[in-house]
């Protein structure tokens, strides 16, 4: 696999944080699904972070 640009992983991580925050604030209105999706998104971005420093 090729290297991932750092801006892609950073954007994924920030979107996960925002989704987790909003999901936690609105958990009584929309349930825990947005919070869970945010956590999964953060884990996905952290799992793909080592690809930033990979050799081509």
Backbone as XML, in Angstrom:
<?xml version="1.0"?>
<chain id="A" units="angstrom">
  <residue number="1" name="UNK">
    <atom name="N" x="0.834" y="-1.194" z="0.000"/>
    <atom name="CA" x="0.000" y="0.000" z="0.000"/>
    <atom name="C" x="0.869" y="1.243" z="0.000"/>
  </residue>
  <residue number="2" name="UNK">
    <atom name="N" x="0.285" y="2.296" z="-0.460"/>
    <atom name="CA" x="0.997" y="3.563" z="-0.489"/>
    <atom name="C" x="0.785" y="4.341" z="0.801"/>
  </residue>
  <residue number="3" name="UNK">
    <atom name="N" x="1.544" y="5.393" z="0.920"/>
    <atom name="CA" x="1.410" y="6.269" z="2.083"/>
    <atom name="C" x="0.083" y="7.012" z="2.028"/>
  </residue>
  <residue number="4" name="UNK">
    <atom name="N" x="-0.457" y="7.273" z="3.183"/>
    <atom name="CA" x="-1.649" y="8.119" z="3.280"/>
    <atom name="C" x="-1.204" y="9.534" z="3.625"/>
  </residue>
  <residue number="5" name="UNK">
    <atom name="N" x="-1.777" y="10.529" z="2.969"/>
    <atom name="CA" x="-1.445" y="11.904" z="3.353"/>
    <atom name="C" x="-1.905" y="12.197" z="4.778"/>
  </residue>
  <residue number="6" name="UNK">
    <atom name="N" x="-1.119" y="12.988" z="5.476"/>
    <atom name="CA" x="-1.428" y="13.273" z="6.877"/>
    <atom name="C" x="-2.739" y="14.042" z="7.020"/>
  </residue>
  <residue number="7" name="UNK">
    <atom name="N" x="-3.103" y="14.829" z="6.021"/>
    <atom name="CA" x="-4.331" y="15.610" z="6.129"/>
    <atom name="C" x="-5.569" y="14.703" z="6.095"/>
  </residue>
  <residue number="8" name="UNK">
    <atom name="N" x="-5.489" y="13.567" z="5.416"/>
    <atom name="CA" x="-6.627" y="12.654" z="5.373"/>
    <atom name="C" x="-6.855" y="12.015" z="6.740"/>
  </residue>
  <residue number="9" name="UNK">
    <atom name="N" x="-5.782" y="11.526" z="7.350"/>
    <atom name="CA" x="-5.909" y="10.884" z="8.650"/>
    <atom name="C" x="-6.319" y="11.901" z="9.714"/>
  </residue>
  <residue number="10" name="UNK">
    <atom name="N" x="-5.769" y="13.105" z="9.640"/>
    <atom name="CA" x="-6.127" y="14.147" z="10.600"/>
    <atom name="C" x="-7.595" y="14.536" z="10.455"/>
  </residue>
  <residue number="11" name="UNK">
    <atom name="N" x="-8.062" y="14.657" z="9.231"/>
    <atom name="CA" x="-9.466" y="14.993" z="8.996"/>
    <atom name="C" x="-10.384" y="13.898" z="9.516"/>
  </residue>
  <residue number="12" name="UNK">
    <atom name="N" x="-10.036" y="12.637" z="9.265"/>
    <atom name="CA" x="-10.836" y="11.532" z="9.789"/>
    <atom name="C" x="-10.887" y="11.557" z="11.307"/>
  </residue>
  <residue number="13" name="UNK">
    <atom name="N" x="-9.744" y="11.820" z="11.936"/>
    <atom name="CA" x="-9.684" y="11.865" z="13.393"/>
    <atom name="C" x="-10.533" y="13.010" z="13.941"/>
  </residue>
  <residue number="14" name="UNK">
    <atom name="N" x="-10.436" y="14.190" z="13.338"/>
    <atom name="CA" x="-11.222" y="15.332" z="13.811"/>
    <atom name="C" x="-12.718" y="15.119" z="13.602"/>
  </residue>
  <residue number="15" name="UNK">
    <atom name="N" x="-13.098" y="14.522" z="12.488"/>
    <atom name="CA" x="-14.514" y="14.217" z="12.268"/>
    <atom name="C" x="-15.020" y="13.210" z="13.289"/>
  </residue>
  <residue number="16" name="UNK">
    <atom name="N" x="-14.184" y="12.262" z="13.654"/>
    <atom name="CA" x="-14.570" y="11.310" z="14.692"/>
    <atom name="C" x="-14.754" y="11.974" z="16.038"/>
  </residue>
  <residue number="17" name="UNK">
    <atom name="N" x="-13.867" y="12.902" z="16.377"/>
    <atom name="CA" x="-13.996" y="13.626" z="17.647"/>
    <atom name="C" x="-15.269" y="14.470" z="17.659"/>
  </residue>
  <residue number="18" name="UNK">
    <atom name="N" x="-15.531" y="15.161" z="16.570"/>
    <atom name="CA" x="-16.733" y="16.001" z="16.497"/>
    <atom name="C" x="-17.991" y="15.135" z="16.576"/>
  </residue>
  <residue number="19" name="UNK">
    <atom name="N" x="-18.001" y="14.014" z="15.848"/>
    <atom name="CA" x="-19.165" y="13.129" z="15.884"/>
    <atom name="C" x="-19.373" y="12.536" z="17.268"/>
  </residue>
  <residue number="20" name="UNK">
    <atom name="N" x="-18.279" y="12.172" z="17.938"/>
    <atom name="CA" x="-18.390" y="11.629" z="19.292"/>
    <atom name="C" x="-18.912" y="12.681" z="20.259"/>
  </residue>
  <residue number="21" name="UNK">
    <atom name="N" x="-18.408" y="13.890" z="20.147"/>
    <atom name="CA" x="-18.850" y="14.967" z="21.040"/>
    <atom name="C" x="-20.332" y="15.280" z="20.844"/>
  </residue>
  <residue number="22" name="UNK">
    <atom name="N" x="-20.737" y="15.459" z="19.602"/>
    <atom name="CA" x="-22.136" y="15.779" z="19.321"/>
    <atom name="C" x="-23.035" y="14.593" z="19.684"/>
  </residue>
  <residue number="23" name="UNK">
    <atom name="N" x="-22.561" y="13.383" z="19.423"/>
    <atom name="CA" x="-23.340" y="12.201" z="19.794"/>
    <atom name="C" x="-23.526" y="12.077" z="21.291"/>
  </residue>
  <residue number="24" name="UNK">
    <atom name="N" x="-22.518" y="12.477" z="22.067"/>
    <atom name="CA" x="-22.649" y="12.406" z="23.529"/>
    <atom name="C" x="-23.584" y="13.496" z="24.047"/>
  </residue>
  <residue number="25" name="UNK">
    <atom name="N" x="-23.502" y="14.691" z="23.468"/>
    <atom name="CA" x="-24.359" y="15.792" z="23.899"/>
    <atom name="C" x="-25.828" y="15.489" z="23.581"/>
  </residue>
  <residue number="26" name="UNK">
    <atom name="N" x="-26.105" y="14.923" z="22.416"/>
    <atom name="CA" x="-27.482" y="14.662" z="21.976"/>
    <atom name="C" x="-27.915" y="13.217" z="22.193"/>
  </residue>
  <residue number="27" name="UNK">
    <atom name="N" x="-27.287" y="12.501" z="23.106"/>
    <atom name="CA" x="-27.597" y="11.081" z="23.282"/>
    <atom name="C" x="-29.018" y="10.839" z="23.776"/>
  </residue>
  <residue number="28" name="UNK">
    <atom name="N" x="-29.614" y="11.794" z="24.456"/>
    <atom name="CA" x="-30.973" y="11.603" z="24.960"/>
    <atom name="C" x="-32.013" y="11.835" z="23.870"/>
  </residue>
  <residue number="29" name="UNK">
    <atom name="N" x="-31.622" y="12.547" z="22.814"/>
    <atom name="CA" x="-32.569" y="12.832" z="21.740"/>
    <atom name="C" x="-32.456" y="11.839" z="20.585"/>
  </residue>
  <residue number="30" name="UNK">
    <atom name="N" x="-31.232" y="11.436" z="20.252"/>
    <atom name="CA" x="-31.046" y="10.569" z="19.081"/>
    <atom name="C" x="-30.505" y="9.194" z="19.436"/>
  </residue>
  <residue number="31" name="UNK">
    <atom name="N" x="-30.203" y="8.948" z="20.684"/>
    <atom name="CA" x="-29.674" y="7.658" z="21.088"/>
    <atom name="C" x="-28.149" y="7.641" z="21.041"/>
  </residue>
  <residue number="32" name="UNK">
    <atom name="N" x="-27.597" y="6.456" z="21.185"/>
    <atom name="CA" x="-26.148" y="6.316" z="21.277"/>
    <atom name="C" x="-25.480" y="5.987" z="19.940"/>
  </residue>
  <residue number="33" name="UNK">
    <atom name="N" x="-26.227" y="5.894" z="18.862"/>
    <atom name="CA" x="-25.645" y="5.530" z="17.575"/>
    <atom name="C" x="-24.613" y="6.539" z="17.077"/>
  </residue>
  <residue number="34" name="UNK">
    <atom name="N" x="-24.878" y="7.863" z="17.081"/>
    <atom name="CA" x="-23.837" y="8.797" z="16.645"/>
    <atom name="C" x="-22.571" y="8.739" z="17.507"/>
  </residue>
  <residue number="35" name="UNK">
    <atom name="N" x="-22.747" y="8.524" z="18.803"/>
    <atom name="CA" x="-21.592" y="8.386" z="19.685"/>
    <atom name="C" x="-20.773" y="7.149" z="19.315"/>
  </residue>
  <residue number="36" name="UNK">
    <atom name="N" x="-21.455" y="6.035" z="19.092"/>
    <atom name="CA" x="-20.759" y="4.802" z="18.720"/>
    <atom name="C" x="-20.068" y="4.940" z="17.367"/>
  </residue>
  <residue number="37" name="UNK">
    <atom name="N" x="-20.714" y="5.585" z="16.417"/>
    <atom name="CA" x="-20.082" y="5.802" z="15.112"/>
    <atom name="C" x="-18.841" y="6.684" z="15.230"/>
  </residue>
  <residue number="38" name="UNK">
    <atom name="N" x="-18.901" y="7.672" z="16.097"/>
    <atom name="CA" x="-17.732" y="8.523" z="16.317"/>
    <atom name="C" x="-16.569" y="7.755" z="16.906"/>
  </residue>
  <residue number="39" name="UNK">
    <atom name="N" x="-16.852" y="6.868" z="17.839"/>
    <atom name="CA" x="-15.791" y="6.047" z="18.433"/>
    <atom name="C" x="-15.182" y="5.120" z="17.391"/>
  </residue>
  <residue number="40" name="UNK">
    <atom name="N" x="-16.030" y="4.503" z="16.567"/>
    <atom name="CA" x="-15.528" y="3.626" z="15.499"/>
    <atom name="C" x="-14.695" y="4.430" z="14.510"/>
  </residue>
  <residue number="41" name="UNK">
    <atom name="N" x="-15.123" y="5.637" z="14.192"/>
    <atom name="CA" x="-14.389" y="6.492" z="13.268"/>
    <atom name="C" x="-13.015" y="6.853" z="13.833"/>
  </residue>
  <residue number="42" name="UNK">
    <atom name="N" x="-12.950" y="7.155" z="15.114"/>
    <atom name="CA" x="-11.666" y="7.460" z="15.757"/>
    <atom name="C" x="-10.755" y="6.241" z="15.721"/>
  </residue>
  <residue number="43" name="UNK">
    <atom name="N" x="-11.292" y="5.069" z="16.036"/>
    <atom name="CA" x="-10.476" y="3.852" z="16.001"/>
    <atom name="C" x="-9.980" y="3.548" z="14.590"/>
  </residue>
  <residue number="44" name="UNK">
    <atom name="N" x="-10.820" y="3.783" z="13.597"/>
    <atom name="CA" x="-10.416" y="3.573" z="12.210"/>
    <atom name="C" x="-9.283" y="4.521" z="11.815"/>
  </residue>
  <residue number="45" name="UNK">
    <atom name="N" x="-9.395" y="5.781" z="12.221"/>
    <atom name="CA" x="-8.341" y="6.735" z="11.868"/>
    <atom name="C" x="-7.042" y="6.430" z="12.600"/>
  </residue>
  <residue number="46" name="UNK">
    <atom name="N" x="-7.132" y="5.976" z="13.856"/>
    <atom name="CA" x="-5.917" y="5.597" z="14.581"/>
    <atom name="C" x="-5.285" y="4.338" z="13.996"/>
  </residue>
  <residue number="47" name="UNK">
    <atom name="N" x="-6.104" y="3.430" z="13.493"/>
    <atom name="CA" x="-5.566" y="2.221" z="12.866"/>
    <atom name="C" x="-4.873" y="2.534" z="11.545"/>
  </residue>
  <residue number="48" name="UNK">
    <atom name="N" x="-5.311" y="3.565" z="10.857"/>
    <atom name="CA" x="-4.696" y="3.920" z="9.584"/>
    <atom name="C" x="-3.545" y="4.918" z="9.741"/>
  </residue>
  <residue number="49" name="UNK">
    <atom name="N" x="-3.309" y="5.396" z="10.940"/>
    <atom name="CA" x="-2.245" y="6.381" z="11.174"/>
    <atom name="C" x="-0.842" y="5.865" z="10.838"/>
  </residue>
  <residue number="50" name="UNK">
    <atom name="N" x="-0.513" y="4.593" z="11.106"/>
    <atom name="CA" x="0.844" y="4.136" z="10.735"/>
    <atom name="C" x="1.130" y="4.196" z="9.232"/>
  </residue>
  <residue number="51" name="UNK">
    <atom name="N" x="0.093" y="4.239" z="8.405"/>
    <atom name="CA" x="0.300" y="4.327" z="6.959"/>
    <atom name="C" x="0.855" y="5.694" z="6.549"/>
  </residue>
  <residue number="52" name="UNK">
    <atom name="N" x="0.856" y="6.664" z="7.443"/>
    <atom name="CA" x="1.427" y="7.970" z="7.125"/>
    <atom name="C" x="2.931" y="7.829" z="6.920"/>
  </residue>
  <residue number="53" name="UNK">
    <atom name="N" x="3.568" y="6.989" z="7.723"/>
    <atom name="CA" x="5.023" y="6.859" z="7.703"/>
    <atom name="C" x="5.497" y="5.632" z="6.935"/>
  </residue>
  <residue number="54" name="UNK">
    <atom name="N" x="4.630" y="5.006" z="6.172"/>
    <atom name="CA" x="4.993" y="3.795" z="5.443"/>
    <atom name="C" x="5.909" y="4.107" z="4.263"/>
  </residue>
  <residue number="55" name="UNK">
    <atom name="N" x="6.691" y="3.119" z="3.896"/>
    <atom name="CA" x="7.532" y="3.257" z="2.707"/>
    <atom name="C" x="6.711" y="2.895" z="1.474"/>
  </residue>
  <residue number="56" name="UNK">
    <atom name="N" x="6.978" y="3.611" z="0.401"/>
    <atom name="CA" x="6.254" y="3.329" z="-0.846"/>
    <atom name="C" x="6.747" y="2.068" z="-1.497"/>
  </residue>
</chain>
